């Protein structure tokens, strides 16, 4: 019974990450199009790309369980 809960929790984390990833690519494509049609300065787009990308990388590390390694948790 506890294994079923772990599997369900892992699937929910993976689904959340997948939605985050899809949203990231959709929003970045939109921002890219707006930024480069309005101006030639890529700085704003790159700042948003790197900022949100770093949060996405942290989310990926959480889904893979890398934070559990540092806390000693075995999930």
mmCIF file of the N, C-alpha and C atoms, coordinates in Angstrom:
data_MODEL
# 
_entry.id   MODEL 
# 
loop_
_atom_site.group_PDB 
_atom_site.id 
_atom_site.type_symbol 
_atom_site.label_atom_id 
_atom_site.label_alt_id 
_atom_site.label_comp_id 
_atom_site.label_asym_id 
_atom_site.label_entity_id 
_atom_site.label_seq_id 
_atom_site.pdbx_PDB_ins_code 
_atom_site.Cartn_x 
_atom_site.Cartn_y 
_atom_site.Cartn_z 
_atom_site.occupancy 
_atom_site.B_iso_or_equiv 
_atom_site.pdbx_formal_charge 
_atom_site.auth_seq_id 
_atom_site.auth_comp_id 
_atom_site.auth_asym_id 
_atom_site.auth_atom_id 
_atom_site.pdbx_PDB_model_num 
ATOM 1   N N  . UNK A 1 1  ? 0.819  -1.188 0.000   1.00 0.00 ? 1  UNK A N  1 
ATOM 2   C CA . UNK A 1 1  ? 0.000  0.000  0.000   1.00 0.00 ? 1  UNK A CA 1 
ATOM 3   C C  . UNK A 1 1  ? 0.871  1.263  0.000   1.00 0.00 ? 1  UNK A C  1 
ATOM 4   N N  . UNK A 1 2  ? 1.947  1.252  0.749   1.00 0.00 ? 2  UNK A N  1 
ATOM 5   C CA . UNK A 1 2  ? 2.828  2.414  0.805   1.00 0.00 ? 2  UNK A CA 1 
ATOM 6   C C  . UNK A 1 2  ? 3.563  2.609  -0.518  1.00 0.00 ? 2  UNK A C  1 
ATOM 7   N N  . UNK A 1 3  ? 3.889  1.504  -1.206  1.00 0.00 ? 3  UNK A N  1 
ATOM 8   C CA . UNK A 1 3  ? 4.538  1.612  -2.510  1.00 0.00 ? 3  UNK A CA 1 
ATOM 9   C C  . UNK A 1 3  ? 3.616  2.279  -3.524  1.00 0.00 ? 3  UNK A C  1 
ATOM 10  N N  . UNK A 1 4  ? 2.311  1.981  -3.441  1.00 0.00 ? 4  UNK A N  1 
ATOM 11  C CA . UNK A 1 4  ? 1.351  2.611  -4.340  1.00 0.00 ? 4  UNK A CA 1 
ATOM 12  C C  . UNK A 1 4  ? 1.315  4.123  -4.120  1.00 0.00 ? 4  UNK A C  1 
ATOM 13  N N  . UNK A 1 5  ? 1.415  4.551  -2.873  1.00 0.00 ? 5  UNK A N  1 
ATOM 14  C CA . UNK A 1 5  ? 1.412  5.982  -2.573  1.00 0.00 ? 5  UNK A CA 1 
ATOM 15  C C  . UNK A 1 5  ? 2.668  6.645  -3.115  1.00 0.00 ? 5  UNK A C  1 
ATOM 16  N N  . UNK A 1 6  ? 3.806  5.956  -3.007  1.00 0.00 ? 6  UNK A N  1 
ATOM 17  C CA . UNK A 1 6  ? 5.063  6.508  -3.529  1.00 0.00 ? 6  UNK A CA 1 
ATOM 18  C C  . UNK A 1 6  ? 4.999  6.640  -5.048  1.00 0.00 ? 6  UNK A C  1 
ATOM 19  N N  . UNK A 1 7  ? 4.445  5.632  -5.705  1.00 0.00 ? 7  UNK A N  1 
ATOM 20  C CA . UNK A 1 7  ? 4.332  5.666  -7.162  1.00 0.00 ? 7  UNK A CA 1 
ATOM 21  C C  . UNK A 1 7  ? 3.389  6.791  -7.583  1.00 0.00 ? 7  UNK A C  1 
ATOM 22  N N  . UNK A 1 8  ? 2.277  6.926  -6.900  1.00 0.00 ? 8  UNK A N  1 
ATOM 23  C CA . UNK A 1 8  ? 1.321  7.982  -7.211  1.00 0.00 ? 8  UNK A CA 1 
ATOM 24  C C  . UNK A 1 8  ? 1.944  9.364  -7.007  1.00 0.00 ? 8  UNK A C  1 
ATOM 25  N N  . UNK A 1 9  ? 2.685  9.529  -5.918  1.00 0.00 ? 9  UNK A N  1 
ATOM 26  C CA . UNK A 1 9  ? 3.357  10.798 -5.634  1.00 0.00 ? 9  UNK A CA 1 
ATOM 27  C C  . UNK A 1 9  ? 4.408  11.110 -6.706  1.00 0.00 ? 9  UNK A C  1 
ATOM 28  N N  . UNK A 1 10 ? 5.139  10.086 -7.124  1.00 0.00 ? 10 UNK A N  1 
ATOM 29  C CA . UNK A 1 10 ? 6.166  10.276 -8.159  1.00 0.00 ? 10 UNK A CA 1 
ATOM 30  C C  . UNK A 1 10 ? 5.525  10.646 -9.498  1.00 0.00 ? 10 UNK A C  1 
ATOM 31  N N  . UNK A 1 11 ? 4.415  10.014 -9.830  1.00 0.00 ? 11 UNK A N  1 
ATOM 32  C CA . UNK A 1 11 ? 3.722  10.344 -11.083 1.00 0.00 ? 11 UNK A CA 1 
ATOM 33  C C  . UNK A 1 11 ? 3.184  11.768 -11.064 1.00 0.00 ? 11 UNK A C  1 
ATOM 34  N N  . UNK A 1 12 ? 2.665  12.192 -9.918  1.00 0.00 ? 12 UNK A N  1 
ATOM 35  C CA . UNK A 1 12 ? 2.154  13.556 -9.804  1.00 0.00 ? 12 UNK A CA 1 
ATOM 36  C C  . UNK A 1 12 ? 3.280  14.573 -9.929  1.00 0.00 ? 12 UNK A C  1 
ATOM 37  N N  . UNK A 1 13 ? 4.443  14.270 -9.334  1.00 0.00 ? 13 UNK A N  1 
ATOM 38  C CA . UNK A 1 13 ? 5.589  15.163 -9.470  1.00 0.00 ? 13 UNK A CA 1 
ATOM 39  C C  . UNK A 1 13 ? 6.049  15.237 -10.917 1.00 0.00 ? 13 UNK A C  1 
ATOM 40  N N  . UNK A 1 14 ? 6.069  14.093 -11.599 1.00 0.00 ? 14 UNK A N  1 
ATOM 41  C CA . UNK A 1 14 ? 6.494  14.053 -12.989 1.00 0.00 ? 14 UNK A CA 1 
ATOM 42  C C  . UNK A 1 14 ? 5.506  14.792 -13.891 1.00 0.00 ? 14 UNK A C  1 
ATOM 43  N N  . UNK A 1 15 ? 4.226  14.646 -13.628 1.00 0.00 ? 15 UNK A N  1 
ATOM 44  C CA . UNK A 1 15 ? 3.212  15.360 -14.393 1.00 0.00 ? 15 UNK A CA 1 
ATOM 45  C C  . UNK A 1 15 ? 3.350  16.871 -14.181 1.00 0.00 ? 15 UNK A C  1 
ATOM 46  N N  . UNK A 1 16 ? 3.560  17.285 -12.953 1.00 0.00 ? 16 UNK A N  1 
ATOM 47  C CA . UNK A 1 16 ? 3.760  18.702 -12.671 1.00 0.00 ? 16 UNK A CA 1 
ATOM 48  C C  . UNK A 1 16 ? 4.972  19.258 -13.394 1.00 0.00 ? 16 UNK A C  1 
ATOM 49  N N  . UNK A 1 17 ? 6.050  18.489 -13.416 1.00 0.00 ? 17 UNK A N  1 
ATOM 50  C CA . UNK A 1 17 ? 7.249  18.918 -14.132 1.00 0.00 ? 17 UNK A CA 1 
ATOM 51  C C  . UNK A 1 17 ? 6.984  18.988 -15.628 1.00 0.00 ? 17 UNK A C  1 
ATOM 52  N N  . UNK A 1 18 ? 6.260  18.021 -16.158 1.00 0.00 ? 18 UNK A N  1 
ATOM 53  C CA . UNK A 1 18 ? 5.940  18.031 -17.592 1.00 0.00 ? 18 UNK A CA 1 
ATOM 54  C C  . UNK A 1 18 ? 5.123  19.253 -17.978 1.00 0.00 ? 18 UNK A C  1 
ATOM 55  N N  . UNK A 1 19 ? 4.155  19.610 -17.145 1.00 0.00 ? 19 UNK A N  1 
ATOM 56  C CA . UNK A 1 19 ? 3.353  20.807 -17.403 1.00 0.00 ? 19 UNK A CA 1 
ATOM 57  C C  . UNK A 1 19 ? 4.209  22.065 -17.308 1.00 0.00 ? 19 UNK A C  1 
ATOM 58  N N  . UNK A 1 20 ? 5.113  22.095 -16.354 1.00 0.00 ? 20 UNK A N  1 
ATOM 59  C CA . UNK A 1 20 ? 6.026  23.225 -16.198 1.00 0.00 ? 20 UNK A CA 1 
ATOM 60  C C  . UNK A 1 20 ? 6.910  23.351 -17.443 1.00 0.00 ? 20 UNK A C  1 
ATOM 61  N N  . UNK A 1 21 ? 7.411  22.246 -17.932 1.00 0.00 ? 21 UNK A N  1 
ATOM 62  C CA . UNK A 1 21 ? 8.280  22.239 -19.104 1.00 0.00 ? 21 UNK A CA 1 
ATOM 63  C C  . UNK A 1 21 ? 7.534  22.695 -20.356 1.00 0.00 ? 21 UNK A C  1 
ATOM 64  N N  . UNK A 1 22 ? 6.325  22.191 -20.556 1.00 0.00 ? 22 UNK A N  1 
ATOM 65  C CA . UNK A 1 22 ? 5.526  22.590 -21.720 1.00 0.00 ? 22 UNK A CA 1 
ATOM 66  C C  . UNK A 1 22 ? 5.195  24.077 -21.646 1.00 0.00 ? 22 UNK A C  1 
ATOM 67  N N  . UNK A 1 23 ? 4.791  24.536 -20.468 1.00 0.00 ? 23 UNK A N  1 
ATOM 68  C CA . UNK A 1 23 ? 4.503  25.957 -20.296 1.00 0.00 ? 23 UNK A CA 1 
ATOM 69  C C  . UNK A 1 23 ? 5.719  26.819 -20.579 1.00 0.00 ? 23 UNK A C  1 
ATOM 70  N N  . UNK A 1 24 ? 6.874  26.368 -20.137 1.00 0.00 ? 24 UNK A N  1 
ATOM 71  C CA . UNK A 1 24 ? 8.125  27.095 -20.373 1.00 0.00 ? 24 UNK A CA 1 
ATOM 72  C C  . UNK A 1 24 ? 8.364  27.278 -21.862 1.00 0.00 ? 24 UNK A C  1 
ATOM 73  N N  . UNK A 1 25 ? 8.254  26.202 -22.633 1.00 0.00 ? 25 UNK A N  1 
ATOM 74  C CA . UNK A 1 25 ? 8.532  26.305 -24.060 1.00 0.00 ? 25 UNK A CA 1 
ATOM 75  C C  . UNK A 1 25 ? 7.491  27.142 -24.793 1.00 0.00 ? 25 UNK A C  1 
ATOM 76  N N  . UNK A 1 26 ? 6.238  27.043 -24.404 1.00 0.00 ? 26 UNK A N  1 
ATOM 77  C CA . UNK A 1 26 ? 5.194  27.841 -25.050 1.00 0.00 ? 26 UNK A CA 1 
ATOM 78  C C  . UNK A 1 26 ? 5.395  29.329 -24.759 1.00 0.00 ? 26 UNK A C  1 
ATOM 79  N N  . UNK A 1 27 ? 5.614  29.651 -23.499 1.00 0.00 ? 27 UNK A N  1 
ATOM 80  C CA . UNK A 1 27 ? 5.803  31.053 -23.125 1.00 0.00 ? 27 UNK A CA 1 
ATOM 81  C C  . UNK A 1 27 ? 7.091  31.611 -23.726 1.00 0.00 ? 27 UNK A C  1 
ATOM 82  N N  . UNK A 1 28 ? 8.169  30.829 -23.722 1.00 0.00 ? 28 UNK A N  1 
ATOM 83  C CA . UNK A 1 28 ? 9.422  31.312 -24.294 1.00 0.00 ? 28 UNK A CA 1 
ATOM 84  C C  . UNK A 1 28 ? 9.288  31.554 -25.799 1.00 0.00 ? 28 UNK A C  1 
ATOM 85  N N  . UNK A 1 29 ? 8.547  30.707 -26.492 1.00 0.00 ? 29 UNK A N  1 
ATOM 86  C CA . UNK A 1 29 ? 8.333  30.923 -27.924 1.00 0.00 ? 29 UNK A CA 1 
ATOM 87  C C  . UNK A 1 29 ? 7.569  32.224 -28.152 1.00 0.00 ? 29 UNK A C  1 
ATOM 88  N N  . UNK A 1 30 ? 6.561  32.468 -27.343 1.00 0.00 ? 30 UNK A N  1 
ATOM 89  C CA . UNK A 1 30 ? 5.794  33.706 -27.464 1.00 0.00 ? 30 UNK A CA 1 
ATOM 90  C C  . UNK A 1 30 ? 6.632  34.932 -27.150 1.00 0.00 ? 30 UNK A C  1 
ATOM 91  N N  . UNK A 1 31 ? 7.400  34.872 -26.077 1.00 0.00 ? 31 UNK A N  1 
ATOM 92  C CA . UNK A 1 31 ? 8.255  36.004 -25.707 1.00 0.00 ? 31 UNK A CA 1 
ATOM 93  C C  . UNK A 1 31 ? 9.324  36.238 -26.769 1.00 0.00 ? 31 UNK A C  1 
ATOM 94  N N  . UNK A 1 32 ? 9.857  35.162 -27.316 1.00 0.00 ? 32 UNK A N  1 
ATOM 95  C CA . UNK A 1 32 ? 10.851 35.280 -28.382 1.00 0.00 ? 32 UNK A CA 1 
ATOM 96  C C  . UNK A 1 32 ? 10.274 36.028 -29.580 1.00 0.00 ? 32 UNK A C  1 
ATOM 97  N N  . UNK A 1 33 ? 9.079  35.631 -29.991 1.00 0.00 ? 33 UNK A N  1 
ATOM 98  C CA . UNK A 1 33 ? 8.455  36.273 -31.151 1.00 0.00 ? 33 UNK A CA 1 
ATOM 99  C C  . UNK A 1 33 ? 8.150  37.740 -30.879 1.00 0.00 ? 33 UNK A C  1 
ATOM 100 N N  . UNK A 1 34 ? 7.604  38.042 -29.711 1.00 0.00 ? 34 UNK A N  1 
ATOM 101 C CA . UNK A 1 34 ? 7.280  39.425 -29.370 1.00 0.00 ? 34 UNK A CA 1 
ATOM 102 C C  . UNK A 1 34 ? 8.542  40.265 -29.236 1.00 0.00 ? 34 UNK A C  1 
ATOM 103 N N  . UNK A 1 35 ? 9.548  39.737 -28.561 1.00 0.00 ? 35 UNK A N  1 
ATOM 104 C CA . UNK A 1 35 ? 10.783 40.495 -28.329 1.00 0.00 ? 35 UNK A CA 1 
ATOM 105 C C  . UNK A 1 35 ? 11.504 40.825 -29.631 1.00 0.00 ? 35 UNK A C  1 
ATOM 106 N N  . UNK A 1 36 ? 11.635 39.873 -30.511 1.00 0.00 ? 36 UNK A N  1 
ATOM 107 C CA . UNK A 1 36 ? 12.398 40.117 -31.726 1.00 0.00 ? 36 UNK A CA 1 
ATOM 108 C C  . UNK A 1 36 ? 11.589 40.795 -32.824 1.00 0.00 ? 36 UNK A C  1 
ATOM 109 N N  . UNK A 1 37 ? 10.272 40.826 -32.697 1.00 0.00 ? 37 UNK A N  1 
ATOM 110 C CA . UNK A 1 37 ? 9.495  41.616 -33.651 1.00 0.00 ? 37 UNK A CA 1 
ATOM 111 C C  . UNK A 1 37 ? 9.416  43.067 -33.203 1.00 0.00 ? 37 UNK A C  1 
ATOM 112 N N  . UNK A 1 38 ? 9.513  43.316 -31.896 1.00 0.00 ? 38 UNK A N  1 
ATOM 113 C CA . UNK A 1 38 ? 9.414  44.676 -31.367 1.00 0.00 ? 38 UNK A CA 1 
ATOM 114 C C  . UNK A 1 38 ? 10.775 45.373 -31.314 1.00 0.00 ? 38 UNK A C  1 
ATOM 115 N N  . UNK A 1 39 ? 11.837 44.641 -31.028 1.00 0.00 ? 39 UNK A N  1 
ATOM 116 C CA . UNK A 1 39 ? 13.158 45.261 -30.940 1.00 0.00 ? 39 UNK A CA 1 
ATOM 117 C C  . UNK A 1 39 ? 14.232 44.244 -31.306 1.00 0.00 ? 39 UNK A C  1 
ATOM 118 N N  . UNK A 1 40 ? 15.433 44.746 -31.470 1.00 0.00 ? 40 UNK A N  1 
ATOM 119 C CA . UNK A 1 40 ? 16.542 43.847 -31.801 1.00 0.00 ? 40 UNK A CA 1 
ATOM 120 C C  . UNK A 1 40 ? 17.408 43.550 -30.584 1.00 0.00 ? 40 UNK A C  1 
ATOM 121 N N  . UNK A 1 41 ? 17.010 44.050 -29.414 1.00 0.00 ? 41 UNK A N  1 
ATOM 122 C CA . UNK A 1 41 ? 17.776 43.828 -28.188 1.00 0.00 ? 41 UNK A CA 1 
ATOM 123 C C  . UNK A 1 41 ? 17.380 42.486 -27.565 1.00 0.00 ? 41 UNK A C  1 
ATOM 124 N N  . UNK A 1 42 ? 18.256 41.483 -27.604 1.00 0.00 ? 42 UNK A N  1 
ATOM 125 C CA . UNK A 1 42 ? 17.898 40.161 -27.063 1.00 0.00 ? 42 UNK A CA 1 
ATOM 126 C C  . UNK A 1 42 ? 18.031 40.060 -25.546 1.00 0.00 ? 42 UNK A C  1 
ATOM 127 N N  . UNK A 1 43 ? 18.484 41.114 -24.885 1.00 0.00 ? 43 UNK A N  1 
ATOM 128 C CA . UNK A 1 43 ? 18.798 41.030 -23.463 1.00 0.00 ? 43 UNK A CA 1 
ATOM 129 C C  . UNK A 1 43 ? 17.586 40.639 -22.615 1.00 0.00 ? 43 UNK A C  1 
ATOM 130 N N  . UNK A 1 44 ? 16.441 41.228 -22.888 1.00 0.00 ? 44 UNK A N  1 
ATOM 131 C CA . UNK A 1 44 ? 15.260 40.908 -22.076 1.00 0.00 ? 44 UNK A CA 1 
ATOM 132 C C  . UNK A 1 44 ? 14.867 39.444 -22.222 1.00 0.00 ? 44 UNK A C  1 
ATOM 133 N N  . UNK A 1 45 ? 14.897 38.961 -23.441 1.00 0.00 ? 45 UNK A N  1 
ATOM 134 C CA . UNK A 1 45 ? 14.527 37.567 -23.685 1.00 0.00 ? 45 UNK A CA 1 
ATOM 135 C C  . UNK A 1 45 ? 15.486 36.615 -22.987 1.00 0.00 ? 45 UNK A C  1 
ATOM 136 N N  . UNK A 1 46 ? 16.766 36.897 -23.050 1.00 0.00 ? 46 UNK A N  1 
ATOM 137 C CA . UNK A 1 46 ? 17.774 36.020 -22.453 1.00 0.00 ? 46 UNK A CA 1 
ATOM 138 C C  . UNK A 1 46 ? 17.657 36.018 -20.928 1.00 0.00 ? 46 UNK A C  1 
ATOM 139 N N  . UNK A 1 47 ? 17.382 37.165 -20.337 1.00 0.00 ? 47 UNK A N  1 
ATOM 140 C CA . UNK A 1 47 ? 17.224 37.231 -18.882 1.00 0.00 ? 47 UNK A CA 1 
ATOM 141 C C  . UNK A 1 47 ? 16.047 36.370 -18.432 1.00 0.00 ? 47 UNK A C  1 
ATOM 142 N N  . UNK A 1 48 ? 14.934 36.465 -19.127 1.00 0.00 ? 48 UNK A N  1 
ATOM 143 C CA . UNK A 1 48 ? 13.753 35.651 -18.785 1.00 0.00 ? 48 UNK A CA 1 
ATOM 144 C C  . UNK A 1 48 ? 14.044 34.174 -19.038 1.00 0.00 ? 48 UNK A C  1 
ATOM 145 N N  . UNK A 1 49 ? 14.708 33.886 -20.146 1.00 0.00 ? 49 UNK A N  1 
ATOM 146 C CA . UNK A 1 49 ? 15.050 32.505 -20.498 1.00 0.00 ? 49 UNK A CA 1 
ATOM 147 C C  . UNK A 1 49 ? 15.910 31.854 -19.419 1.00 0.00 ? 49 UNK A C  1 
ATOM 148 N N  . UNK A 1 50 ? 16.941 32.552 -18.977 1.00 0.00 ? 50 UNK A N  1 
ATOM 149 C CA . UNK A 1 50 ? 17.856 32.003 -17.972 1.00 0.00 ? 50 UNK A CA 1 
ATOM 150 C C  . UNK A 1 50 ? 17.190 31.950 -16.594 1.00 0.00 ? 50 UNK A C  1 
ATOM 151 N N  . UNK A 1 51 ? 16.448 32.989 -16.249 1.00 0.00 ? 51 UNK A N  1 
ATOM 152 C CA . UNK A 1 51 ? 15.792 33.018 -14.944 1.00 0.00 ? 51 UNK A CA 1 
ATOM 153 C C  . UNK A 1 51 ? 14.793 31.889 -14.759 1.00 0.00 ? 51 UNK A C  1 
ATOM 154 N N  . UNK A 1 52 ? 13.890 31.754 -15.712 1.00 0.00 ? 52 UNK A N  1 
ATOM 155 C CA . UNK A 1 52 ? 12.890 30.696 -15.608 1.00 0.00 ? 52 UNK A CA 1 
ATOM 156 C C  . UNK A 1 52 ? 13.539 29.332 -15.825 1.00 0.00 ? 52 UNK A C  1 
ATOM 157 N N  . UNK A 1 53 ? 14.556 29.266 -16.654 1.00 0.00 ? 53 UNK A N  1 
ATOM 158 C CA . UNK A 1 53 ? 15.257 28.006 -16.892 1.00 0.00 ? 53 UNK A CA 1 
ATOM 159 C C  . UNK A 1 53 ? 15.934 27.479 -15.641 1.00 0.00 ? 53 UNK A C  1 
ATOM 160 N N  . UNK A 1 54 ? 16.460 28.386 -14.824 1.00 0.00 ? 54 UNK A N  1 
ATOM 161 C CA . UNK A 1 54 ? 17.096 27.942 -13.577 1.00 0.00 ? 54 UNK A CA 1 
ATOM 162 C C  . UNK A 1 54 ? 16.061 27.390 -12.597 1.00 0.00 ? 54 UNK A C  1 
ATOM 163 N N  . UNK A 1 55 ? 14.896 28.006 -12.558 1.00 0.00 ? 55 UNK A N  1 
ATOM 164 C CA . UNK A 1 55 ? 13.821 27.475 -11.712 1.00 0.00 ? 55 UNK A CA 1 
ATOM 165 C C  . UNK A 1 55 ? 13.362 26.118 -12.245 1.00 0.00 ? 55 UNK A C  1 
ATOM 166 N N  . UNK A 1 56 ? 13.300 25.985 -13.549 1.00 0.00 ? 56 UNK A N  1 
ATOM 167 C CA . UNK A 1 56 ? 12.931 24.707 -14.165 1.00 0.00 ? 56 UNK A CA 1 
ATOM 168 C C  . UNK A 1 56 ? 13.966 23.634 -13.848 1.00 0.00 ? 56 UNK A C  1 
ATOM 169 N N  . UNK A 1 57 ? 15.233 23.998 -13.826 1.00 0.00 ? 57 UNK A N  1 
ATOM 170 C CA . UNK A 1 57 ? 16.290 23.043 -13.475 1.00 0.00 ? 57 UNK A CA 1 
ATOM 171 C C  . UNK A 1 57 ? 16.156 22.584 -12.020 1.00 0.00 ? 57 UNK A C  1 
ATOM 172 N N  . UNK A 1 58 ? 15.815 23.507 -11.129 1.00 0.00 ? 58 UNK A N  1 
ATOM 173 C CA . UNK A 1 58 ? 15.573 23.121 -9.735  1.00 0.00 ? 58 UNK A CA 1 
ATOM 174 C C  . UNK A 1 58 ? 14.376 22.181 -9.623  1.00 0.00 ? 58 UNK A C  1 
ATOM 175 N N  . UNK A 1 59 ? 13.337 22.446 -10.400 1.00 0.00 ? 59 UNK A N  1 
ATOM 176 C CA . UNK A 1 59 ? 12.167 21.574 -10.406 1.00 0.00 ? 59 UNK A CA 1 
ATOM 177 C C  . UNK A 1 59 ? 12.548 20.179 -10.905 1.00 0.00 ? 59 UNK A C  1 
ATOM 178 N N  . UNK A 1 60 ? 13.381 20.114 -11.934 1.00 0.00 ? 60 UNK A N  1 
ATOM 179 C CA . UNK A 1 60 ? 13.839 18.815 -12.449 1.00 0.00 ? 60 UNK A CA 1 
ATOM 180 C C  . UNK A 1 60 ? 14.642 18.064 -11.391 1.00 0.00 ? 60 UNK A C  1 
ATOM 181 N N  . UNK A 1 61 ? 15.488 18.779 -10.671 1.00 0.00 ? 61 UNK A N  1 
ATOM 182 C CA . UNK A 1 61 ? 16.285 18.138 -9.613  1.00 0.00 ? 61 UNK A CA 1 
ATOM 183 C C  . UNK A 1 61 ? 15.379 17.610 -8.513  1.00 0.00 ? 61 UNK A C  1 
ATOM 184 N N  . UNK A 1 62 ? 14.336 18.351 -8.179  1.00 0.00 ? 62 UNK A N  1 
ATOM 185 C CA . UNK A 1 62 ? 13.387 17.893 -7.168  1.00 0.00 ? 62 UNK A CA 1 
ATOM 186 C C  . UNK A 1 62 ? 12.661 16.638 -7.629  1.00 0.00 ? 62 UNK A C  1 
ATOM 187 N N  . UNK A 1 63 ? 12.225 16.621 -8.888  1.00 0.00 ? 63 UNK A N  1 
ATOM 188 C CA . UNK A 1 63 ? 11.491 15.461 -9.425  1.00 0.00 ? 63 UNK A CA 1 
ATOM 189 C C  . UNK A 1 63 ? 12.392 14.229 -9.466  1.00 0.00 ? 63 UNK A C  1 
ATOM 190 N N  . UNK A 1 64 ? 13.671 14.414 -9.770  1.00 0.00 ? 64 UNK A N  1 
ATOM 191 C CA . UNK A 1 64 ? 14.600 13.286 -9.813  1.00 0.00 ? 64 UNK A CA 1 
ATOM 192 C C  . UNK A 1 64 ? 15.027 12.827 -8.435  1.00 0.00 ? 64 UNK A C  1 
ATOM 193 N N  . UNK A 1 65 ? 14.693 13.600 -7.421  1.00 0.00 ? 65 UNK A N  1 
ATOM 194 C CA . UNK A 1 65 ? 15.006 13.204 -6.059  1.00 0.00 ? 65 UNK A CA 1 
ATOM 195 C C  . UNK A 1 65 ? 16.389 13.610 -5.599  1.00 0.00 ? 65 UNK A C  1 
ATOM 196 N N  . UNK A 1 66 ? 16.994 14.568 -6.263  1.00 0.00 ? 66 UNK A N  1 
ATOM 197 C CA . UNK A 1 66 ? 18.348 14.963 -5.885  1.00 0.00 ? 66 UNK A CA 1 
ATOM 198 C C  . UNK A 1 66 ? 18.391 15.707 -4.560  1.00 0.00 ? 66 UNK A C  1 
ATOM 199 N N  . UNK A 1 67 ? 17.313 16.350 -4.161  1.00 0.00 ? 67 UNK A N  1 
ATOM 200 C CA . UNK A 1 67 ? 17.295 17.040 -2.886  1.00 0.00 ? 67 UNK A CA 1 
ATOM 201 C C  . UNK A 1 67 ? 17.198 16.065 -1.731  1.00 0.00 ? 67 UNK A C  1 
ATOM 202 N N  . UNK A 1 68 ? 16.659 14.882 -1.965  1.00 0.00 ? 68 UNK A N  1 
ATOM 203 C CA . UNK A 1 68 ? 16.596 13.866 -0.937  1.00 0.00 ? 68 UNK A CA 1 
ATOM 204 C C  . UNK A 1 68 ? 17.973 13.320 -0.579  1.00 0.00 ? 68 UNK A C  1 
ATOM 205 N N  . UNK A 1 69 ? 18.905 13.378 -1.516  1.00 0.00 ? 69 UNK A N  1 
ATOM 206 C CA . UNK A 1 69 ? 20.270 12.929 -1.269  1.00 0.00 ? 69 UNK A CA 1 
ATOM 207 C C  . UNK A 1 69 ? 20.929 13.795 -0.193  1.00 0.00 ? 69 UNK A C  1 
ATOM 208 N N  . UNK A 1 70 ? 20.700 15.090 -0.261  1.00 0.00 ? 70 UNK A N  1 
ATOM 209 C CA . UNK A 1 70 ? 21.330 16.005 0.663   1.00 0.00 ? 70 UNK A CA 1 
ATOM 210 C C  . UNK A 1 70 ? 20.688 15.986 2.052   1.00 0.00 ? 70 UNK A C  1 
ATOM 211 N N  . UNK A 1 71 ? 19.401 15.646 2.116   1.00 0.00 ? 71 UNK A N  1 
ATOM 212 C CA . UNK A 1 71 ? 18.723 15.634 3.402   1.00 0.00 ? 71 UNK A CA 1 
ATOM 213 C C  . UNK A 1 71 ? 18.738 14.258 4.063   1.00 0.00 ? 71 UNK A C  1 
ATOM 214 N N  . UNK A 1 72 ? 19.231 13.251 3.359   1.00 0.00 ? 72 UNK A N  1 
ATOM 215 C CA . UNK A 1 72 ? 19.283 11.906 3.911   1.00 0.00 ? 72 UNK A CA 1 
ATOM 216 C C  . UNK A 1 72 ? 17.969 11.148 3.776   1.00 0.00 ? 72 UNK A C  1 
ATOM 217 N N  . UNK A 1 73 ? 17.011 11.761 3.097   1.00 0.00 ? 73 UNK A N  1 
ATOM 218 C CA . UNK A 1 73 ? 15.700 11.130 2.884   1.00 0.00 ? 73 UNK A CA 1 
ATOM 219 C C  . UNK A 1 73 ? 15.804 10.099 1.781   1.00 0.00 ? 73 UNK A C  1 
ATOM 220 N N  . UNK A 1 74 ? 15.175 8.955  1.979   1.00 0.00 ? 74 UNK A N  1 
ATOM 221 C CA . UNK A 1 74 ? 15.178 7.893  0.975   1.00 0.00 ? 74 UNK A CA 1 
ATOM 222 C C  . UNK A 1 74 ? 13.744 7.670  0.509   1.00 0.00 ? 74 UNK A C  1 
ATOM 223 N N  . UNK A 1 75 ? 13.382 8.334  -0.593  1.00 0.00 ? 75 UNK A N  1 
ATOM 224 C CA . UNK A 1 75 ? 12.023 8.270  -1.135  1.00 0.00 ? 75 UNK A CA 1 
ATOM 225 C C  . UNK A 1 75 ? 12.023 7.507  -2.425  1.00 0.00 ? 75 UNK A C  1 
# 
